[in-house]
Amino acid sequence: MTRLVPFPLVSLSLLGFWLLLNETLSPGHILLGGVVALIGGWGLAALQPPKARPRRLGAIFRLAFLVFVDIVRSNVAVARIIFGPERRERTVGFVEIPLELRNPYGLAALACIITSTPGTLWVDFNEASGILTIHVLDLVDKAEWVDIIKGRYERRLMEIFT
């Protein structure tokens, strides 16, 4: 059965999304969505993703809350930069952050966190050296950004994924 449907939850989700997007439960769309879901599951199996072992549900919720708060704060800060009356000189720049995190799911989560926070962007991760490069819209202190990424996000992600 796992050979036919290697990732049943992924395939079921794809079928559900297909039906939601098409806003119908007609037999033709169920059949076509089922084919798309099977092909999607087989495609994911061909990629051979490593097994995910997230731990500590409480840490996941704390991290999600922190990310939510940081996104709201960043939205306000970027809005002030764009719409604010003061026109001070802004320093944009790149920050290199040495990471200990090597779990691919943890790195993917960190990439989503950084990129979804307005004013920051994941630019590069050197796998050999573990150096993450991010771009910051209003760079005041590089050391502060290193502390934020390592202390707020990396530490919690390592707690979840190791």
C-alpha positions in Angstrom: 0.0 0.0 0.0 2.8 2.4 0.8 4.2 1.9 -2.7 0.9 3.0 -4.2 0.4 5.9 -1.8 3.8 6.6 -0.1 2.6 9.8 1.7 -1.2 9.3 2.4 -1.6 12.6 4.3 0.1 14.6 1.5 -2.0 12.9 -1.2 -5.2 13.4 0.8 -4.3 17.0 1.4 -3.6 17.5 -2.3 -6.9 16.0 -3.2 -8.7 18.2 -0.7 -6.9 21.3 -2.0 -7.8 20.3 -5.6 -11.5 20.0 -4.7 -11.5 23.3 -2.7 -9.8 25.2 -5.6 -12.3 23.8 -8.1 -15.3 24.3 -5.7 -16.9 21.0 -6.8 -17.4 17.5 -5.7 -18.2 16.1 -9.2 -16.9 12.6 -10.0 -14.7 13.9 -12.7 -12.9 16.4 -10.4 -12.6 13.7 -7.7 -11.0 11.4 -10.2 -8.7 14.0 -11.7 -7.8 15.3 -8.2 -7.0 11.7 -7.1 -4.6 11.3 -10.0 -2.9 14.6 -9.2 -2.7 13.6 -5.6 -1.1 10.2 -6.4 1.4 11.8 -8.8 2.2 14.4 -6.1 2.8 11.7 -3.5 5.0 9.8 -5.9 7.0 12.9 -6.7 7.6 13.6 -3.0 8.7 9.9 -2.5 11.2 10.4 -5.4 12.8 13.3 -3.5 13.3 11.0 -0.5 12.9 13.5 2.3 14.4 12.6 5.6 12.1 11.6 8.4 11.0 14.6 10.5 11.1 14.2 14.3 9.8 17.4 15.8 9.8 17.3 19.6 8.5 19.4 22.4 5.1 20.7 21.5 5.4 23.5 24.0 8.5 24.8 22.3 6.7 24.8 18.9 3.9 27.0 20.4 6.4 29.3 22.1 8.3 29.7 18.8 5.1 30.3 16.8 4.0 33.0 19.3 7.5 34.7 19.1 7.4 34.6 15.3 3.9 36.2 15.3 5.0 38.9 17.7 8.1 39.6 15.6 6.2 39.7 12.4 3.7 42.3 13.9 6.6 44.4 15.2 8.4 44.2 11.9 5.3 45.3 10.0 5.0 48.3 12.2 8.7 49.2 11.9 8.6 48.9 8.1 5.4 50.9 7.9 7.2 53.6 10.0 10.1 53.6 7.5 7.8 53.9 4.5 5.2 56.2 5.8 6.9 57.9 8.7 7.4 61.7 8.6 11.2 61.5 9.5 13.5 60.9 6.7 16.7 59.7 8.4 19.4 57.9 6.6 18.8 54.1 6.6 21.5 51.6 6.5 20.7 48.5 4.6 23.1 45.6 4.7 24.0 42.0 5.0 24.7 40.1 8.2 26.6 36.8 8.4 25.4 34.5 11.2 27.3 31.3 12.2 24.7 28.6 12.8 24.9 25.4 14.7 21.6 24.2 13.3 22.0 21.6 10.5 18.6 19.8 10.5 17.1 20.5 7.0 13.6 21.0 8.5 14.9 23.4 11.1 16.8 25.3 8.4 13.6 25.4 6.2 11.6 26.7 9.2 14.3 29.4 9.9 14.2 30.4 6.2 10.4 30.8 6.4 10.6 32.8 9.6 13.3 35.2 8.4 11.8 35.7 5.0 8.2 36.2 6.3 9.4 38.9 8.7 9.2 42.2 6.9 12.5 44.0 6.5 14.6 40.8 6.5 15.5 38.2 3.8 17.3 34.9 3.8 20.0 35.3 1.2 22.4 32.4 1.5 23.4 29.5 3.7 26.8 27.9 3.3 26.4 24.3 4.3 30.1 23.7 4.7 30.8 26.6 7.0 27.3 26.9 8.5 27.2 30.7 7.8 23.8 32.2 7.1 23.6 35.5 5.3 20.6 37.7 5.7 19.7 41.1 4.3 18.3 43.6 6.7 16.4 46.7 5.6 17.3 48.9 8.6 20.6 47.6 9.9 21.7 49.4 13.1 23.7 46.7 14.9 25.0 43.4 13.3 25.6 41.8 16.7 22.0 42.4 17.7 20.8 40.5 14.6 23.2 37.6 15.4 21.8 37.5 18.9 18.2 37.6 17.6 18.6 34.8 15.1 20.7 32.6 17.3 18.9 33.3 20.6 15.3 33.6 19.6 15.0 31.3 16.7 18.0 28.9 16.3 18.0 27.8 20.0 14.2 27.0 19.8 14.5 25.3 16.5 17.3 23.1 17.8 15.2 22.3 20.8 12.4 21.2 18.5 14.4 19.3 15.8 17.2 17.6 17.8 
